[in-house]
């Protein structure tokens, strides 16, 4: 596992690499004489121990190479009480912005930064003499980009559709808007036009997790960050202050509940959201869509009522832009905005499912410290491995329809990796994949594209138009190639099925005949770059496989084990359309973690019928214990961090099987407080219904109508293993391991030992004729695989870098005289 803390010579060499954020790409080094660079821990921002007389200057709201909006929160650590401090930003004296805290650290918001390089210099004078530390920070526009490469174009602004004024310029900038909403028992959230004059009759109160009883009134800030519509909600009581008094988040507990968006789209538009995404509450059933379904179950209003800031950004919603680097970039900028405008962030917990689960796992794998924990549901690991299933299902269904052989439903689901319940025509998982996402391979399709019909690509009418295939949302990552027909440069694609023996396990199990196995693999074909079926199989460009693994596009090679996860694996295999979220997916993540430090113990899987409100009290306990352990330890590397995460894990956080009500347990704690102190239970508990004592679990919280038992999912014995069978995928039936992380296999010659039947030499030759380059050797790593992917990867800002680099949390250390 990457220790991440380099010797001085290697660190100095790294810092000479361009970070790619400004024009031209700025250099992330350049600290002045009298100081040297050291690294801060991504999770805790702790630095190596100081010698007598040394002190550190560092950014605390974001990485020094990723500052946005012209300001950054900075800290000076290690000064003696007798030391005086002066801080300059360029030629300006900004010392007045710094305040000494009780722990001796000086903190200040340095404003007025210019775009590009800014030298911040701290000078201390005292008994140890005069010492100086100089840190170069790179400031970027709040519209980005920072690390995701040049902006994709066209990009259609939708500020007015999101309640803002008309957009100003191509970055979709608009004046921010503040709104207030009051929570009521009968009408859910009601907007309050003038909250300084009081709230509507029937407004509820809520009790925060700090024990405060306050009006259940939320302030919602809507603005544009990284070209996306950013919404932030926090408890507020404006009627208790004058309209002229500044807003202070006095009821905020320091925690952030980051509500990621679902689905997977193409990135040509700003997207839309509503205040409900950060207020939660009771969903409007008429407005639920495939892009905003699971968000209604994530307990957003719960966390808001407990004192969290709840946030959403349309550019960290994969339905608008399915790009892991843009998601990380947007999340980073949202966190920076909160730290600089609301206060110190204690923890950020990611939530929501499907495309939102993808983003949480990608963030933890690639950008340690961005999230404190993840609460995904309806999990997928990453875009390439998920796209592999989409393409496989589309090809298989097309083949079955074209074939003259008798492909019964049972034979089909044996090849698809499904079972009799999840493979029948009424509930076929592959059919759901085809209906929901196969058009994402077609650059002419408009589903979720964000581009207008006039802007969209057409092979004859508009060959230079915006291509609406999923790889086009990631063109900065995958690079381009000339279109084979008209020569226009188009995005390369992370799809490959060369060497894949579809139905291998089904053939070895006797579910299909040799003739069927041979015909299937001879005629399966592939999709061309325009998403149209062709007889040839799909071939991935070697550069795509290399960059995908190096950037952590296939997760599991980065820092994933350093962040606690409780995967809420609700069983959706038998629900049409939703069944694309197969029960196998959390286990693909687990199997990627197993061979690495921690062995998968930092990820818990809770299977059954449950949602985030059922588990986030437990995650709070996990993070509280981890924070206490981190406070008592010093600077360390990844192995130490992983060990602390495992040691802090509560016993109740081990893998579990749960049956009961959806969202059977809610916070607040279990009640809403009415205007006169009237308490209304959110859901009846076992005690309320049966008059029986509650079961004390989850740190004393009372379960509501739920049975919750530990289960070893590897054993195959237990209520979930028996009642909720886990299916497979077409590629796993073809021999790929359950980790699902081999997007292009290494090849080997056809080998008779791979087949249970005694095949003749002629039959083996028939297989070899289909696979002239050999068949997949799944005992070996993927082609292009890496042992360790880049941490905090950047492919540049407005200019794409020739090679991606890792961003480091640099600190400037003053040398003692």
Protein Blocks (a to p, Z undefined) as FASTA:
>chain_A
ZZhiacfklmmmmmmpcehlaccdddfehiaehiacddddfklopacdddehiacdddfk
bcfklcghhiacdddehiafklccdddehjbccklmpccdfkopacdddehiaehjdddd
dddddfkopaddddddddddfklpfknopaddddddfklmnopacdedjkopacdddddd
dddfklopaddfblmnopcehiacdddfkopacddddddddddeehiacdddddddfklp
cfklccddfkbghiacddddehjdehlagbjadfklmngpaddfklgcfklmmlmmnomm
mmmmnopacdddfklcfklogcfklmmmmmmmmmmmmmmmnoccfbdcdedehjlmmmmm
mmmmmmghkagbdcdehiafblmlmmmmmmmmmmmmmmmmmpmbdcdfklmmmmnopafk
lmmmklpfklmmmmmmmmmmpmkbcghnlpafklpccfklmmmbccfbfklmmmmmnopa
ddfklopacdddfddfehiaghklmmmnopacfklmmmmmmmnopadfkopacfbdcddd
fklmmmmmmnomaghiammlmpccddddddfklgghjlmmcfklmmmmmmmmmmmghilp
mpccdehjddfklmmmmmmmmmmmmmmmmmmpccddfklmmmmmmmmpcfklpccddedd
ehkbcghihpacdfkopacdfbdcfklmnopacddeehhiacehiacddddfknopajkl
mmmccdddfklmnopafklpafbccdddddfklpmbacdfklmmmmmmmmmnopadfkbc
cehiafbdcehiaebjfbccfbdcdddddddddddZZ
